[in-house]
Each structure stands twice: as C-alpha cells, then as structure tokens.
C-alpha cells in the first residue's frame, strides 16, 4: 500500500498537472497526433490501440506485473472526397474514444471526441514539385478525470502497533465534464517523378487549446491542463534497387517533437521505417533535449533527464495481404493491419525497474467507393502497386 501511495502522489503531482499520454505508435494513432489526419484513408477506417506502460512497477500488492499505466484508444473515421460533388471540398471525420488508467484504475481519464478535417490541393505541376496538399483539422472532446480514494490511507488510520485501522477511505473524487480542443495543420507533397519520388509530410498540432480546468474538487482552485505543441515530419523514399518490382521497398525517416508546461515535457522521437505492401519494421529513439537533470535524484549524466529515454522497436503486417498471397486484383484500400511496439527504457526509469512499454494496434481498413467524379482524390496514393500498412 505504501508503494501505491507513492505512485499516486507522483500521478497527481506530475501526470495530472504536467503532461498528456503519448503513444509510441504515433503513426497508428494519427488523429490523436494531429486532427488534420481525420478521414485520411480512402473510405472508412477503424483503429484500436492498447498501451501498457511500466507494468513492472509494483502497486499495492508490492509485486510487478500489476495494473500500471494503461491507455486505450478507439477511433472510427471516414473520408468524404469531393463532398457535394465539389472538387475542392474534400472532408474527413473521426470519432474517438479514449481512456487512461494509472494503477489499478484509482486515477483515470476518459472521454469522447469528434474531429473534422479539410484538404485542399495547392499544386499539381510538371516541375520537380509534382503535388502539394494542405490539410487542416480540429477536434472537440468531452472528458472527465476520476480518483477512487478507497486506495488511500490517512494518518489517523495508522497505529504504531496494530498497523492499519479499518479499511481505506471510500471516497470518490472527480472533475466536472470538461471540453478540450485540439487543432492541427499539415502539408504533404511529392518531389520528383513517380518512380524515384520523395514524398514528404510536415505537421503542427496545438493540443489543449482552451486549457480546461481538470480539478478533482469543485472547491479547489482551478487546475488547468497546459497546452501541448507537437511538430512531426517525415519523408518516404523508394529503394532504387526495387524500382519496377512487384512489391517495392521504401525507407521512411520520421521525427516528432512534443513540448508542454514550459518545456518540463520536452521529448523528441526520431527513427526510420522500412516498409512494403505487406509489413513494416521500425526503430526509434525517444529522448529529452536539452538534457535537464533528473529532479528527484539530482543525477546528471548521459541519458539522465527529466523524461525517460527509450529505444522503440516496431513491427506490423497486413493480414489480408498475407491471406490473399498478394493477388493484384484485390482492392488495396481494404485490409487488417496488426502492429506491435516495445519500448526499452534506459535513463530515467530504466528497463530493470519498469519492464518497458508494450503497445498493440489493430486497424481495420473498411474501404469504400471513391467518388469517380472527383478530379482530385484526397488523399493521393503514395505507393504505386499497392498500399503499405503505414501511411503518413
């Protein structure tokens, strides 16, 4: 129980006040990354994410493999190209369900959000820059934070001889249902001819725009959730030796930067995907820069920072591509993609203490008829010869 009290103190002081949850598979939770991604894939898309963070930390039972930091996310989105038969009106919509638990669910955050996006084609040319698109989006969510205090022990319940007197206090604290707004924009384009083209994406997201009050007690002073700035960018390149083959390979370097609460959360994620039609592999390094010293121990040194440094290993494959044995006749806007990532923590909270982070993603690409009357279909297909499990 003492361990849980320490854990809860950390949660209330740091997590509630300081930062939002961050997914390792940010490419698989795209609307959470940037609402401009709402309705990004052709037709419909249903996405499930489960994140189990630091499951090696003990809770009240005093042992590892206990409920820890768990995050659940479900996302249903749909694309509406050439809405109302207008070439310039390419819309997307996403419904998002979210829940984040800390410990054996004594402290939880849950909510529902609705996102909309709009895509506009700026350029289709014959020069080096073949295409340039802009997407903008916004998400409005309604959320609530809850703390079940039947896990808490107060000083008057402790006896120096007997120990705990009675059961832990059974009180429940919760915030009001509060609204939260995220906005985002990104630019996507193609540079060079199709066979050797470089595809690029650059996006910016501002989360918690309205800085909602998340206080657990009405009588308490306002406790505002601070704004978070996210910058993400990436490129995709076809490997030259695979040009003209049935299932070409691509390399896709990616970068993400998150900062919140005056830089107390200041995390960069940089890495590389190798991908083709049926599966992908990825390796990323998530680190803190500048390398501020650890606040609770005062340790200063390589990889010692306020945020945990992690090596993130990714893998995923399209089940449908495996089942159909890559038959060309099958539509490439449908599929079932299974993704897995594992974070190896070092620096800050290390692997021996936390057992790392496991994250699962299951994506159902539902497909849907494209509007054949569209002069410009959004989004454009990056990968000639078949879709890849990861799209940016």
Phi, psi and omega in degrees: 000324178299320180298321181293322178299318178296317180298315181293324177298319178296318182298309185293322184280325186256306188291312183295319185273328195264320192203165175262160173297148179232129180274140173291319178271064183296334178289340180263349175241060192293322180294327175292325177291314183203118181298346176293345177279355182302129181067035185285319183277151177302137180071225182248161181210131177240128190231132177238133178230140175226127180236125177243106188254128174058047183290354176277347178290133179288151171250212182298338179284346178081006182233162179283185182056042179244163178308131185230233176267111182235133182233133180239139180216130175234136186220126176241123183225160182214146180253138179236081180287143178050052181302135183059029177064024178255123182301326185276356185252080179255109189245158173220153180219146180216135173253127187235131173245137190218141173210136178230124181245142175237125187073202179280053180060032173287329178236122185219153175232128180222156180183174178224141182222156178231126183240147176229147178224159177222132180242137180228131178276116180274328189207137165224106189232178180254359179276202179296320178274103186280327184204145178216122180239149174240134175237137174232151182203162177214148179228132174246124182238152171240126191223166177210141175252141184224139175232116176271111187271011175288001173266351188262144177242129180262161188300325182290348179269000182255127177246133184296340181256308186281325185099230183285128176258112179079188180270157175304152184297134182260072178243156181229122177251142176207150178280166168294158172291121185240151177269149180221136185239131173239142177228151180203162177211153176205158178241134179231148180195174179235130180240121179097171182290161191304316187292330181235024187292153168253127178254139186224152177221134175225125183222155178224135179231136171244113182259157180056046185303319183273002180044069186294154176279118183246022180299140182276350180229132182298324183285342182286160176292160181301138174238105189267136175280116188289155178294150177235131177255129177236131174239130179224144179207154180194161176227158178229131184229133174283131177291124189304322184291347180258007178295130179087356179275167184292319181233082183294156177257150180229151169247136185222092173289142183224151177218142177218140178228127177239132175221140184204151176057054176063029178089002176294328162257116182212087191238134174247144176231122182225139182184194189214136171256143163244123189213156172214197188298320192262335183203172179214155174229145181209149175226130183225151172245126178248123188213171180250131176213129005291159189276073181296148180292155176294130188281333186269342181239340182077005182289131177237129180173182180302133176065012176263109185215174181295331179248146183292134175272137186220145166260121186253122178254130184237146172205149178193160178209158180267110183298323183293320178297327178289317182293320184273003176057037174063032179296134185292331186288345183283144180292135184269005177264008175241154178166168175233112185251129177248124181236149180220138173224152178223128179263124173263109185275133170212141190079141186069234173279118189264168185300322181296336180267328191249338188064016173080198184227130176248136179223132180243144177225133176231121186237130177248111174274112188275344182071187181158152184290128172287152176281103185293343179282351182293130172284324178232118180264132180243136355276159179285152180281127180276329194247104180293134177095002178146146178286154173259158180296335179246130178228145186237000000 
